[in-house]
């Protein structure tokens, strides 16, 4: 993900057992499975893709890794990316954060990934190695004994994981530089194709202080060995400020990793980012310095970049940094770093590098050389960008921020560029050598890496119109989805935002929606045409800021709005007039609120910290606490039902039909309910269909009830678990349709059923 979204996602659930398949057989469900179809809602990418890897042994075999949205394999026949990790179970959600990816250059079927979500909230551990023998169609997962995070700072480096090109059973993996991992930081080795791992104790210790990226890349020097024998000469780079201060950033082993020594002559003050060995015997490395004003260690916070090559046979260094074009750039734009790197394994001396953090009207620059860095051509000096695949990205004539690059080893004109918003590609890369325009196009069809923060599917408008879905997104603000299979034309505007933290719609006047968010031109806004266009609130509640976000609810006819800002210490406030002046309520600060599904006077709130339910029967003006504390998690109301309130959480479901007062009924069945939503009632039923992501009789999955929770049917399958769902909302217009947000960052998922 990009800069504005940090630590929004749940950090992953319990880690999967040794050698389990990410696309395991369907569990025997306690209720009858439905005939459901699952797919992603078309947005067109939007998240950070740190790297694309090209396989040198098979034309058009490319893999992409994302920081929160899994991994993909390219299908050249229809120019789409095939998701590889949609079969992850909820307990394996952390593996959607892919930190490194590696191929066996001698085996086109073999694929390895290292993945993890950092400090896991259930188990406090750990990352894992995902191993595939069929190009990612299925995986065996080998848990590691330490945590790692594919979405951490430093995730642009690589690749940390490599396969020995002479002996494919040998792999090396380099860790980050965390303080929590002081005992496990460094290099890890497997000699049995990833099934078992041991720490390389002879590798120099890192500083273990959460600075830099740690081990940024590993590179095997194939000519030093022979086929069938472990490669003796190996390089590994350490990207930490402590190492950079003395130039002790590159290490080598001449005995297959048994012992290591520093390679002298590396540039000082520079953090190595990516490294690859070319057929000319040179190890090419991109470097950047750390911006002292930033907490980032890549992709953000990198400046003053350089490119070097180390001639392995000659043990010599050469600075081959492309000419700086600072005369065209103003201020700190001139201080961009270098990170992205691709060495063409089929053409000696052909290398491409990418700038990073070059925030100007030009965007990131792709420099290409055909003579080992003696001369460079800026392949992005004159570009044409086709954004048809995601028109909401806006009209731009440049590559986006945080770019990586992958040259096609079978076609010198073809290359992929990754960036903070997805993937681009070109089919005429070499045209830049003659000063001609290089054509790039978004090439991320199938990659959906957005993080939904709020979802709304309004009912049919009074004039007969409707919209399937309105999404509030992290980093991308949000979208009006006129179609689920075509990308939106534009993102939310007026107000603009980075994150839309909450959406709601008026249940008896569905054309009215409200939203609140962060990092934009205003904190909140209202729409009178189903989310197609918006007008900003003219003011904020007392103490609320434009970046507060928080939670918002609108009553059934749109005459009252209650906003609970995310700013610390700011109480929820209510507005009942068109000028959006706000009156603070007596609710505790930060208390989430919901509106009654039919009664225009009623709002409900739930203080999760103290387990208290609050009720307003006068459009939010005053609040009472009619019930004793309830240790639950989230409050929700179904559309079209008056005084009908639910609470869900790890203990299951409780239901109240007396406006939050009186008796709450505990339902038997689902437990550990992570998400809940309501959709159109089934034929012959009066109560909306209920959808939950929960555990039922020990089976984790997505369940649907058409009779108010009396019975349940499991509707997901083994191939479409997406690491579990943290948000569900049914469609009130179409029975069986449910929209979901995953525990990771796989965009918006839609499930549909013919019955």
C-alpha positions, -999 to 999 in steps of 0.1 A, spaced: 0 0 0 10 36 -3 19 63 22 -14 73 36 -24 38 47 -5 24 76 -14 -6 98 -51 -5 88 -53 -42 81 -57 -68 107 -23 -83 111 -32 -118 101 -46 -147 121 -32 -179 133 -5 -193 112 -11 -225 92 4 -258 100 34 -273 84 30 -284 48 -7 -275 45 -20 -266 10 -32 -231 4 -59 -245 -17 -69 -274 6 -99 -296 1 -133 -282 11 -141 -290 47 -172 -309 55 -196 -281 65 -223 -284 91 -248 -268 67 -254 -274 30 -230 -255 7 -245 -231 -18 -236 -227 -55 -217 -195 -51 -194 -177 -76 -166 -155 -61 -146 -128 -79 -131 -94 -74 -149 -62 -81 -131 -45 -110 -112 -14 -98 -79 -18 -117 -52 -23 -91 -43 6 -69 -18 -9 -44 19 -12 -43 36 -39 -63 72 -40 -52 85 -64 -78 79 -84 -110 102 -114 -115 108 -129 -150 117 -165 -154 147 -169 -177 137 -204 -188 102 -198 -202 89 -170 -223 62 -149 -208 65 -165 -173 63 -136 -149 54 -133 -112 44 -103 -92 44 -98 -55 24 -72 -36 28 -60 -1 -7 -67 12 -26 -84 -17 -8 -117 -24 10 -128 -55 2 -133 -92 14 -151 -123 11 -135 -157 -11 -150 -184 2 -137 -216 -26 -152 -237 -51 -126 -224 -27 -101 -207 -41 -109 -172 -26 -116 -139 -38 -148 -121 -40 -146 -83 -21 -173 -66 -32 -170 -30 -69 -167 -30 -71 -202 -14 -55 -190 19 -76 -198 49 -84 -172 75 -57 -186 97 -32 -180 68 -42 -144 60 -8 -130 69 7 -148 39 -9 -123 16 19 -99 27 46 -113 3 81 -101 13 101 -120 -13 97 -142 -43 121 -166 -61 122 -189 -90 144 -218 -98 161 -208 -131 164 -244 -141 129 -255 -132 100 -235 -147 75 -252 -124 92 -242 -91 81 -211 -72 90 -199 -37 77 -170 -16 85 -157 18 54 -140 34 41 -128 67 21 -100 83 44 -90 111 33 -92 148 4 -115 146 -25 -106 170 -34 -142 178 -2 -161 179 25 -134 179 43 -154 153 53 -161 124 62 -159 88 64 -188 63 78 -201 31 53 -210 4 66 -236 -20 49 -245 -53 58 -272 -78 32 -261 -104 38 -223 -110 17 -213 -80 -14 -234 -87 -10 -248 -52 14 -244 -23 29 -262 6 35 -238 35 65 -242 58 62 -220 89 93 -201 100 101 -196 137 102 -159 135 79 -131 124 84 -111 92 63 -85 74 58 -81 37 43 -46 43 72 -33 64 94 -4 55 122 -16 33 99 -39 13 111 -24 -20 145 -42 -17 153 -75 -32 152 -101 -38 159 -114 -3 151 -150 -13 172 -168 -40 176 -203 -54 211 -217 -61 213 -217 -100 236 -248 -99 217 -268 -72 180 -260 -70 176 -276 -36 197 -249 -19 180 -216 -10 191 -185 10 168 -160 26 178 -127 43 157 -111 70 149 -76 81 167 -57 108 141 -57 136 148 -53 173 122 -80 180 141 -104 158 176 -99 173 182 -136 177 169 -145 142 181 -116 120 205 -125 93 207 -152 67 188 -185 67 196 -215 45 177 -245 32 193 -275 16 161 -295 9 141 -272 -14 127 -251 14 113 -279 36 137 -271 65 157 -239 74 186 -231 96 203 -199 105 237 -191 89 255 -183 121 287 -172 104 269 -143 86 278 -109 102 253 -98 128 231 -68 120 224 -38 143 189 -52 153 175 -17 158 146 -14 133 167 7 109 173 1 72 159 -29 54 182 -56 68 195 -81 42 184 -64 10 194 -91 -16 212 -124 -21 230 -133 -54 246 -166 -64 275 -163 -88 268 -193 -111 301 -194 -130 319 -201 -97 304 -236 -96 290 -264 -118 257 -280 -124 246 -303 -96 269 -288 -70 262 -260 -46 275 -227 -59 305 -216 -38 306 -179 -44 276 -160 -30 269 -123 -23 246 -108 3 240 -71 10 232 -55 43 211 -23 41 214 -7 75 228 28 85 254 12 106 267 -9 77 264 20 53 285 44 74 316 24 69 307 9 35 304 -26 50 273 -34 30 283 -62 7 295 -96 19 306 -127 0 312 -163 7 335 -185 -14 325 -218 2 287 -220 -3 278 -198 27 299 -215 54 319 -184 61 315 -147 50 338 -117 45 332 -81 36 337 -71 0 359 -39 3 354 -8 -18 316 -5 -16 303 31 -15 300 46 20 268 62 33 247 43 8 220 17 15 220 -11 -11 185 -17 -25 185 -43 -52 213 -64 -67 216 -88 -97 245 -105 -115 246 -101 -152 261 -124 -179 290 -100 -181 302 -110 -147 292 -78 -130 270 -75 -99 248 -44 -105 235 -27 -74 212 3 -68 218 24 -38 200 52 -19 206 73 12 181 77 39 162 110 41 168 121 77 134 139 78 116 106 70 110 75 91 109 54 59 137 30 48 121 23 14 102 27 -6 96 60 11 125 80 26 151 72 -1 172 100 -16 206 107 -32 207 75 -52 236 59 -70 241 29 -92 273 8 -90 287 -24 -105 311 -48 -89 332 -68 -114 334 -102 -98 363 -117 -116 383 -84 -113 372 -75 -78 367 -39 -88 340 -13 -83 327 13 -108 302 41 -102 278 39 -131 251 63 -118 230 77 -147 235 114 -152 215 134 -127 189 157 -144 186 180 -114 187 210 -137 152 201 -147 140 194 -112 133 218 -84 143 215 -47 142 181 -32 129 165 -64 165 164 -75 174 142 -45 157 111 -57 170 77 -49 175 45 -70 159 12 -62 144 -7 -91 169 -29 -110 167 -55 -138 196 -72 -155 189 -89 -188 202 -124 -185 202 -130 -222 220 -98 -233 254 -89 -218 255 -53 -204 218 -46 -208 205 -32 -175 176 -11 -164 173 9 -132 145 30 -117 146 62 -97 125 63 -65 108 91 -47 111 115 -76 79 134 -69 76 158 -97 57 163 -130 80 139 -147 75 110 -123 100 81 -119 126 77 -145 136 44 -162 172 45 -173 185 18 -196 220 9 -207 233 -16 -233 270 -13 -224 271 -20 -186 265 15 -176 290 34 -197 260 52 -213 224 55 -202 192 64 -220 162 78 -201 134 56 -215 108 78 -198 120 111 -211 93 110 -237 64 87 -228 28 81 -236 8 65 -207 -24 46 -214 -46 45 -183 -76 27 -198 -73 -2 -173 -79 22 -145 -92 56 -158 -98 69 -122 -60 72 -119 -64 104 -139 -46 118 -169 -9 117 -164 21 115 -187 45 98 -163 53 67 -144 40 67 -108 60 67 -76 80 38 -60 89 21 -93 105 -13 -99 114 -28 -133 116 -62 -150 131 -67 -184 118 -95 -206 147 -118 -212 130 -130 -245 120 -96 -259 142 -65 -255 113 -42 -263 91 -56 -235 94 -46 -199 72 -42 -168 73 -13 -144 58 -16 -110 48 13 -89 26 25 -59 -5 20 -80 1 -13 -98 19 -24 -129 27 -8 -163 43 -23 -193 58 -13 -226 63 -31 -259 87 -5 -275 112 1 -248 142 5 -272 124 33 -291 139 57 -265 174 51 -280 163 70 -311 145 97 -291 111 83 -300 81 80 -277 79 50 -254 44 38 -249 34 25 -215 0 11 -205 -14 0 -172 -10 -38 -174 -25 -50 -141 -57 -66 -153 -65 -91 -126 -44 -74 -99 -68 -60 -72 -49 -48 -42 -71 -22 -27 -80 -21 10 -118 -14 16 -124 4 48 -162 7 43 -187 -8 19 -223 3 11 -249 -12 -13 -278 12 -13 -314 2 -21 -333 13 -52 -337 51 -55 -371 67 -56 -367 75 -93 -360 39 -101 -322 41 -103 -297 20 -83 -260 13 -80 -245 -21 -71 -219 -8 -47 -202 23 -32 -168 16 -17 -147 35 8 -111 26 2 -77 31 18 -53 53 -3 -77 56 -32 -105 74 -14 -134 54 -28 -156 47 -58 -191 47 -72 -193 13 -89 -218 16 -118 -205 -18 -129 -187 -46 -110 -168 -57 -141 -156 -24 -154 -132 -1 -136 -147 31 -122 -142 63 -142 -130 83 -113 -124 82 -76 -145 103 -51 -140 140 -53 -154 171 -37 -141 163 -12 -110 144 -22 -94 121 3 -68 94 9 -89 71 31 -127 68 33 -130 54 68 -168 51 69 -199 52 46 -236 50 53 -268 53 33 -303 64 43 -323 32 44 -357 47 32 -340 73 10 -312 52 -6 -300 80 -29 -286 98 1 -251 87 13 -226 102 37 -189 95 41 -160 106 63 -123 102 57 -87 113 59 -60 131 40 -81 151 16 -98 185 10 -124 179 37 -132 153 63 -167 144 52 -193 148 26 -229 139 14 -243 126 -18 -279 129 -30 -275 107 -61 -263 74 -47 -227 83 -44 -222 95 -79 -213 130 -68 -206 146 -35 -207 179 -16 -184 184 14 -197 191 49 -193 228 55 -179 223 90 -165 196 114 -176 188 149 -158 207 176 -122 194 179 -124 173 148 -97 177 121 -98 172 84 -77 140 89 -99 126 117 -120 102 97 -139 80 121 -174 66 118 -206 81 104 -243 71 104 -273 87 87 -309 80 97 -335 63 75 -348 95 57 -315 114 57 -326 141 81 -300 134 108 -263 125 107 -242 113 137 -205 115 132 -180 99 156 -146 115 146 -114 95 149 -96 123 166 -86 116 202 -109 129 228 -136 142 203 -171 132 212 -196 121 185 -217 149 172 -251 152 154 -263 174 126 -299 178 116 -297 207 92 -285 212 57 -257 236 67 -241 207 87 -235 225 119 -227 200 146 -238 195 182 -217 174 205 -234 144 221 -229 128 255 -214 97 240 -178 87 249 -152 98 223 -146 74 195 -179 54 201 -191 38 168 -227 47 159 -253 31 136 -287 42 125 -319 22 129 -329 4 97 -363 20 94 -371 43 124 -360 78 116 -357 88 152 -334 60 165 -296 57 166 -275 32 185 -240 32 197 -217 7 213 -187 15 236 -165 -15 229 -140 -6 257 -167 -7 284 -192 -30 267 -220 -5 269 -249 0 245 -264 35 240 -297 44 224 -311 77 211 -348 80 202 -346 117 191 -323 117 162 -291 117 182 -299 147 204 -298 127 237 -287 92 246 -296 66 273 -279 34 284 -308 10 287 -290 -22 292 -262 -37 314 -227 -40 299 -224 -66 272 -189 -80 264 -192 -81 226 -176 -63 197 -196 -46 169 -231 -32 166 -251 -35 134 -287 -30 122 -306 -45 92 -322 -23 66 -360 -21 66 -364 -33 102 -374 -9 130 -358 -13 165 -339 -43 153 -303 -44 166 -275 -70 165 -241 -74 183 -215 -97 170 -180 -108 181 -159 -137 192 -187 -150 214 -212 -152 185 -244 -132 179 -269 -115 202 -302 -100 189 -326 -74 202 -359 -63 187 -369 -37 213 -348 -7 202 -318 -18 222 -336 -21 255 -350 -51 273 -339 -86 264 -310 -96 241 -312 -131 227 -280 -151 222 -282 -172 190 -268 -207 189 -246 -215 160 -219 -191 147 -191 -181 170 -159 -160 164 -179 -138 142 -155 -114 124 -180 -98 100 -217 -95 95 -240 -80 69 -276 -80 55 -289 -85 20 -322 -89 1 -345 -115 16 -349 -148 0 -381 -155 -19 -409 -162 6 -390 -147 35 -396 -114 53 -363 -110 71 -332 -99 52 -306 -125 43 -278 -125 69 -242 -131 60 -214 -138 86 -178 -147 85 -176 -170 114 -169 -204 129 -198 -229 129 -193 -263 145 -156 -258 143 -156 -249 106 -144 -214 96 -161 -199 66 -188 -175 52 -223 -185 61 -257 -173 50 -291 -175 68 -324 -168 51 -345 -172 82 -332 -147 107 -304 -169 120 -323 -201 127 -302 -221 103 -271 -214 83 -255 -226 50 -218 -224 42 -213 -204 9 -175 -201 4 -152 -228 -10 -116 -239 -6 -104 -220 -37 -120 -187 -27 -113 -180 10 -91 -149 5 -75 -152 39 -109 -146 55 -132 -116 55 -133 -87 80 -162 -69 64 -195 -81 47 -225 -62 33 -253 -78 13 -270 -63 -17 -306 -52 -8 -316 -53 -44 -304 -88 -55 -308 -119 -33 -276 -139 -28 -252 -111 -36 -227 -102 -9 -197 -78 -9 -167 -84 12 -133 -70 23 -106 -95 31 -83 -97 61 -55 -87 37 -57 -63 7 -73 -82 -22 -97 -54 -30 -135 -58 -29 -148 -94 -33 -183 -101 -46 -201 -134 -41 -232 -142 -62 -256 -171 -61 -284 -183 -85 -304 -194 -54 
